[in-house]
Amino acid sequence: MPATGAPPTSRQGTAHAGARLRALWQTRGLGAWLLWPLSLPYRALVALRRGLYAAGLLPSGHPGRPVIVVGNVVAGGAGKTPVTLALVRHLQSRGLRPGVISRGYGRSTHDCRAVAPDSPAQSVGDEPLLIARSSQVPVFVAPRRLDAARALLAAHPQTDVLVCDDGLQHLALARDLEICVFNDEGVGNGFLLPAGPLREPWPRAVDWVLSPQGTAPGLRPPLRAFALQRGLAPHAVRRDGSQVPLSALQGQPVHAVAAIARPGDFFGMLRAQGLALEQAEALPDHYDFDSWQRSTDGRYTLICTEKDAVKLWPRFPEALAVPLQLHIDPAFFAALDARLAALAPQPRVRVHGRP
């Protein structure tokens, strides 16, 4: 039992409450209709805010490099960070030098700062830290993404393209491309918060949609949707970067923990890989693990997501992280390359193996 913080039952209760709310958001049942009147003032505020930006009464700015925003219109996890990482790797493969900006959701700080691979997750946010460690590209966080973009470019002026992890609704940052990511729940019941999962009315103008079905509800031409499939890698990763085949964990008791928006998806994918989950512990999204204690002994292999590993490893270095792998329709990357060519960033020429 942890000496400080909420007891395990309270933490798990928060996660279960979130799961019940997401279930309520999938249908237009009695609970959703009871909450629907509360969504009307929310809708009005969203429309007013967008109108103020459109009229120039609220300021927005562009950092001077092509900006790609990866976001969603629903509350909860849609897989934005894995898509951001996939975009960064693709841009690197083209010889470009991307940088990543983010709010750094869940961090204890509120300033603009660089994210180093050894930064504390509590100071920069778990997702920016995962991106910094996985991609080795410049990553900056700030409440105003424009501040993060300007600070990144000041420190790394050779950056060609900026990718914003989340921020579809952050209109203070002008952008060149908007990519909206959906999970298999789509737009749920189609209601706005708190009666449904929508952060803003859908459909709305975006450049492209990524979804498991390769479609999106209400999407109208010329908007395009591309298929996005998610799955676990066939291996887990130790803190030192070495790999353990998941097949080697079959038949062993496993304690799986997940502090993500949809922990059940992670547990289901582990079971599909043949792992026997003696305990599947769901915690609130972005949970910090500061006071978390294992409820199982060392005989149980502790396994988690990559996002959770950046917070677990300092205290539980024996934990294994299972990477999430994406398969994105190659036509998406072809469309991205064509759009970026029109925006003028050019691949750097490498001479004698040096950039």
C-alpha positions as CSV (number, residue, x, y, z in Angstrom):
1,M,0.0,0.0,0.0
2,P,1.5,3.4,-0.9
3,A,2.4,5.7,2.0
4,T,1.0,8.7,0.2
5,G,-1.5,9.5,-2.6
6,A,-4.8,7.7,-3.3
7,P,-5.1,4.1,-2.4
8,P,-5.1,1.6,-5.3
9,T,-8.9,1.1,-5.1
10,S,-9.4,4.9,-5.6
11,R,-7.0,5.0,-8.6
12,Q,-8.6,2.0,-10.2
13,G,-12.0,3.5,-9.4
14,T,-11.1,6.6,-11.4
15,A,-10.1,4.5,-14.3
16,H,-13.3,2.5,-14.2
17,A,-15.3,5.7,-14.0
18,G,-13.7,6.9,-17.1
19,A,-14.5,3.6,-18.8
20,R,-18.1,3.9,-17.8
21,L,-18.3,7.4,-19.2
22,R,-16.8,6.3,-22.5
23,A,-19.4,3.6,-22.7
24,L,-22.1,6.2,-22.0
25,W,-20.7,8.3,-24.9
26,Q,-21.2,5.5,-27.4
27,T,-25.0,5.6,-27.6
28,R,-27.8,8.2,-27.3
29,G,-29.2,6.5,-24.2
30,L,-30.9,8.1,-21.2
31,G,-27.7,9.2,-19.6
32,A,-26.5,11.0,-22.7
33,W,-29.8,12.7,-23.2
34,L,-29.8,13.9,-19.5
35,L,-26.4,15.5,-20.1
36,W,-27.3,16.9,-23.5
37,P,-28.6,20.3,-22.3
38,L,-25.1,20.9,-20.7
39,S,-23.5,20.4,-24.1
40,L,-25.4,23.4,-25.6
41,P,-23.4,26.1,-23.7
42,Y,-20.3,24.2,-24.5
43,R,-21.2,24.2,-28.2
44,A,-21.8,28.0,-28.0
45,L,-18.4,28.6,-26.4
46,V,-16.6,26.5,-29.0
47,A,-18.4,28.4,-31.8
48,L,-17.6,31.8,-30.2
49,R,-14.0,31.0,-29.7
50,R,-13.5,29.8,-33.3
51,G,-15.4,32.9,-34.5
52,L,-13.1,35.2,-32.6
53,Y,-10.0,33.6,-34.1
54,A,-11.5,33.7,-37.6
55,A,-12.2,37.5,-37.1
56,G,-8.7,38.1,-35.8
57,L,-10.0,39.3,-32.4
58,L,-7.9,36.5,-30.8
59,P,-4.3,36.4,-32.1
60,S,-2.7,33.4,-33.8
61,G,0.8,33.2,-35.3
62,H,2.9,31.0,-37.5
63,P,6.5,30.1,-36.6
64,G,7.8,30.3,-40.2
65,R,8.3,26.6,-40.8
66,P,5.6,24.1,-42.2
67,V,3.4,23.0,-39.3
68,I,1.6,19.7,-39.2
69,V,-0.9,19.3,-36.4
70,V,-1.9,15.8,-35.3
71,G,-5.0,15.8,-33.2
72,N,-8.5,14.5,-32.7
73,V,-12.0,15.8,-32.1
74,V,-12.9,13.3,-29.4
75,A,-11.9,13.2,-25.7
76,G,-9.6,10.4,-24.7
77,G,-7.0,8.4,-26.5
78,A,-7.1,8.2,-30.3
79,G,-3.4,7.4,-30.9
80,K,-2.1,10.8,-31.7
81,T,1.4,10.3,-30.2
82,P,2.1,7.1,-32.1
83,V,1.0,8.9,-35.3
84,T,3.3,11.8,-34.5
85,L,6.2,9.4,-34.1
86,A,5.4,7.7,-37.4
87,L,5.3,11.1,-39.1
88,V,8.7,12.1,-37.6
89,R,10.3,8.8,-38.7
90,H,8.9,9.3,-42.2
91,L,10.2,12.8,-42.4
92,Q,13.6,11.7,-41.2
93,S,13.6,9.0,-43.9
94,R,13.2,11.8,-46.5
95,G,16.2,13.6,-45.2
96,L,14.2,16.3,-43.4
97,R,14.9,17.5,-39.9
98,P,11.6,17.6,-38.0
99,G,10.9,19.0,-34.5
100,V,8.0,18.3,-32.2
101,I,6.0,20.7,-30.1
102,S,3.4,19.8,-27.5
103,R,1.6,21.2,-24.5
104,G,3.0,18.5,-22.3
105,Y,-0.3,17.4,-20.8
106,G,-0.1,16.2,-17.2
107,R,3.3,17.8,-16.3
108,S,3.8,19.7,-13.1
109,T,5.5,22.7,-14.8
110,H,3.8,25.5,-16.8
111,D,6.7,27.1,-18.6
112,C,8.3,26.6,-22.1
113,R,11.1,24.1,-22.0
114,A,13.1,21.6,-24.0
115,V,12.5,17.9,-23.5
116,A,15.7,15.9,-23.2
117,P,15.8,12.1,-23.2
118,D,16.7,12.2,-19.5
119,S,14.1,14.8,-18.5
120,P,11.8,13.9,-15.6
121,A,8.4,12.9,-17.0
122,Q,6.7,15.0,-14.3
123,S,8.4,18.1,-15.7
124,V,7.8,17.6,-19.4
125,G,4.9,15.2,-19.7
126,D,5.0,11.4,-20.5
127,E,4.2,11.7,-24.2
128,P,6.8,14.4,-25.1
129,L,9.4,12.4,-23.2
130,L,8.5,9.2,-25.1
131,I,8.8,11.2,-28.4
132,A,12.2,12.6,-27.4
133,R,13.6,9.2,-26.4
134,S,12.2,7.3,-29.4
135,S,13.0,9.8,-32.1
136,Q,16.0,11.8,-30.9
137,V,14.5,15.0,-32.5
138,P,14.1,18.3,-30.8
139,V,11.0,18.4,-28.6
140,F,9.7,21.5,-26.8
141,V,6.6,21.9,-24.6
142,A,4.7,25.1,-23.7
143,P,1.1,26.0,-22.8
144,R,1.1,28.1,-26.0
145,R,2.4,25.9,-28.8
146,L,3.6,28.9,-30.7
147,D,6.0,29.7,-27.8
148,A,7.3,26.1,-28.0
149,A,7.7,26.4,-31.8
150,R,9.7,29.6,-31.5
151,A,11.9,28.3,-28.7
152,L,12.6,25.1,-30.7
153,L,13.5,27.0,-33.8
154,A,15.7,29.4,-31.9
155,A,17.6,26.4,-30.4
156,H,17.5,24.3,-33.6
157,P,17.3,26.7,-36.6
158,Q,18.0,23.9,-39.0
159,T,14.6,22.4,-38.3
160,D,12.6,21.9,-41.5
161,V,9.2,20.9,-40.3
162,L,7.3,21.1,-37.0
163,V,4.9,18.4,-35.9
164,C,2.4,19.4,-33.2
165,D,1.4,16.4,-31.0
166,D,-2.3,17.3,-30.2
167,G,-3.5,20.8,-30.7
168,L,-6.3,20.5,-33.3
169,Q,-8.3,22.9,-31.1
170,H,-5.3,25.2,-30.2
171,L,-6.1,27.9,-32.8
172,A,-3.4,30.3,-31.5
173,L,-1.0,28.2,-33.6
174,A,-1.5,28.7,-37.3
175,R,-0.9,25.5,-39.2
176,D,-0.4,24.2,-42.8
177,L,-1.7,20.6,-42.3
178,E,-4.3,19.2,-40.0
179,I,-4.5,15.4,-39.5
180,C,-7.4,14.1,-37.4
181,V,-7.0,10.7,-35.8
182,F,-9.9,8.4,-34.8
183,N,-9.9,5.1,-33.0
184,D,-12.5,2.4,-33.7
185,E,-15.1,4.2,-31.6
186,G,-15.4,7.0,-34.2
187,V,-17.4,10.0,-32.9
188,G,-19.4,7.8,-30.5
189,N,-23.0,9.2,-30.1
190,G,-22.1,12.4,-32.0
191,F,-22.9,14.6,-29.0
192,L,-20.5,17.3,-27.6
193,L,-19.0,17.1,-24.1
194,P,-20.2,16.2,-21.6
195,A,-23.1,14.3,-23.3
196,G,-20.7,12.7,-25.8
197,P,-17.0,12.5,-26.7
198,L,-16.8,15.4,-29.1
199,R,-14.6,18.4,-28.3
200,E,-16.1,20.3,-31.2
201,P,-18.8,19.7,-33.8
202,W,-18.0,17.1,-36.4
203,P,-17.6,17.1,-39.4
204,R,-15.3,20.0,-39.5
205,A,-12.6,21.0,-42.1
206,V,-9.4,19.0,-41.8
207,D,-6.8,18.0,-44.4
208,W,-6.8,14.2,-43.8
209,V,-8.3,11.6,-41.5
210,L,-6.6,8.5,-40.1
211,S,-9.0,5.8,-38.9
212,P,-9.1,2.0,-38.5
213,Q,-11.7,1.8,-41.3
214,G,-10.1,4.3,-43.6
215,T,-13.3,6.4,-43.3
216,A,-14.8,8.9,-41.0
217,P,-18.4,9.7,-40.1
218,G,-19.8,12.7,-42.1
219,L,-16.6,13.1,-44.1
220,R,-17.3,15.0,-47.3
221,P,-15.1,15.3,-50.5
222,P,-12.5,16.6,-51.1
223,L,-11.5,15.5,-47.6
224,R,-9.6,12.2,-47.6
225,A,-9.4,9.4,-45.1
226,F,-6.7,6.8,-44.8
227,A,-6.6,3.5,-43.0
228,L,-4.6,3.2,-39.8
229,Q,-4.1,-0.2,-38.1
230,R,-2.7,-0.6,-34.6
231,G,-1.0,-3.6,-33.0
232,L,1.6,-4.6,-30.5
233,A,5.2,-5.3,-31.5
234,P,6.1,-9.0,-31.1
235,H,8.6,-8.1,-28.4
236,A,8.9,-6.1,-25.2
237,V,11.7,-3.6,-24.4
238,R,13.9,-3.5,-21.3
239,R,15.1,-0.2,-19.8
240,D,18.5,-0.7,-21.4
241,G,16.9,-1.1,-24.9
242,S,17.3,-4.8,-25.2
243,Q,14.3,-6.8,-26.4
244,V,12.4,-9.8,-25.0
245,P,10.2,-11.8,-27.4
246,L,6.6,-11.8,-26.2
247,S,6.6,-15.5,-27.0
248,A,9.2,-16.0,-24.2
249,L,6.7,-14.6,-21.7
250,Q,3.9,-17.1,-22.6
251,G,3.1,-19.4,-19.7
252,Q,4.5,-16.9,-17.1
253,P,2.4,-14.9,-14.7
254,V,2.2,-11.3,-15.9
255,H,1.2,-8.2,-14.1
256,A,0.1,-5.7,-16.8
257,V,-0.4,-2.1,-15.9
258,A,-1.7,0.7,-18.1
259,A,-2.3,4.4,-17.4
260,I,-3.8,5.3,-20.8
261,A,-7.2,6.4,-22.1
262,R,-8.2,2.9,-23.2
263,P,-6.3,0.4,-21.0
264,G,-8.6,-2.5,-22.0
265,D,-7.2,-2.3,-25.6
266,F,-3.7,-2.9,-24.3
267,F,-4.7,-5.8,-22.1
268,G,-6.7,-7.3,-25.0
269,M,-3.7,-7.1,-27.4
270,L,-1.4,-8.7,-24.8
271,R,-3.9,-11.6,-24.4
272,A,-4.0,-11.9,-28.2
273,Q,-0.2,-12.4,-28.1
274,G,-0.8,-15.4,-25.8
275,L,0.2,-13.8,-22.5
276,A,-1.6,-14.9,-19.3
277,L,-2.5,-11.7,-17.3
278,E,-2.6,-12.7,-13.7
279,Q,-3.4,-9.1,-13.0
280,A,-4.6,-6.3,-15.4
281,E,-4.4,-3.0,-13.5
282,A,-6.1,0.0,-15.2
283,L,-5.1,3.4,-13.9
284,P,-6.1,6.9,-14.9
285,D,-4.6,8.3,-18.1
286,H,-1.3,10.1,-17.5
287,Y,-1.1,8.7,-13.9
288,D,2.3,9.7,-12.6
289,F,3.2,6.4,-10.6
290,D,5.0,8.5,-7.9
291,S,3.3,6.6,-5.1
292,W,2.3,3.4,-7.0
293,Q,3.4,0.1,-5.5
294,R,3.3,-3.3,-7.0
295,S,0.5,-5.4,-5.6
296,T,2.3,-8.6,-6.9
297,D,5.7,-10.0,-6.0
298,G,8.7,-10.4,-8.2
299,R,7.5,-13.7,-9.6
300,Y,5.1,-11.7,-11.8
301,T,6.6,-10.1,-14.8
302,L,5.7,-6.4,-14.8
303,I,4.6,-5.2,-18.2
304,C,3.4,-1.8,-19.4
305,T,3.0,0.6,-22.4
306,E,5.9,2.7,-23.7
307,K,4.2,5.8,-22.4
308,D,4.0,4.3,-18.8
309,A,7.5,3.0,-19.0
310,V,9.1,6.5,-19.0
311,K,7.5,6.9,-15.5
312,L,7.8,3.4,-14.2
313,W,11.5,2.7,-15.1
314,P,13.0,5.1,-12.5
315,R,11.3,3.1,-9.7
316,F,10.8,-0.3,-11.3
317,P,13.7,-0.8,-13.7
318,E,12.6,-4.4,-14.2
319,A,9.4,-3.4,-16.0
320,L,9.0,-4.4,-19.7
321,A,7.5,-2.0,-22.2
322,V,5.6,-3.3,-25.2
323,P,5.8,-0.9,-28.2
324,L,2.7,-0.1,-30.2
325,Q,3.2,-0.5,-34.0
326,L,1.2,1.3,-36.6
327,H,0.5,0.4,-40.2
328,I,-0.6,3.5,-42.1
329,D,-1.8,3.4,-45.7
330,P,1.2,4.2,-47.9
331,A,-1.1,6.5,-49.9
332,F,-1.1,8.8,-46.8
333,F,2.6,9.3,-46.9
334,A,2.6,9.8,-50.7
335,A,0.0,12.6,-50.1
336,L,2.1,14.0,-47.3
337,D,5.2,14.1,-49.4
338,A,3.3,15.9,-52.2
339,R,2.0,18.5,-49.8
340,L,5.3,19.1,-48.2
341,A,7.0,19.5,-51.6
342,A,4.5,22.3,-52.3
343,L,5.4,23.9,-48.9
344,A,9.0,24.1,-50.0
345,P,11.1,22.2,-47.3
346,Q,13.8,20.3,-49.2
347,P,15.8,17.3,-48.0
348,R,19.3,18.1,-46.8
349,V,22.0,16.8,-49.1
350,R,24.4,14.4,-47.2
351,V,28.1,14.7,-48.1
352,H,30.5,12.0,-47.1
353,G,28.0,10.6,-44.6
354,R,27.5,14.0,-42.9
355,P,24.4,16.2,-43.0
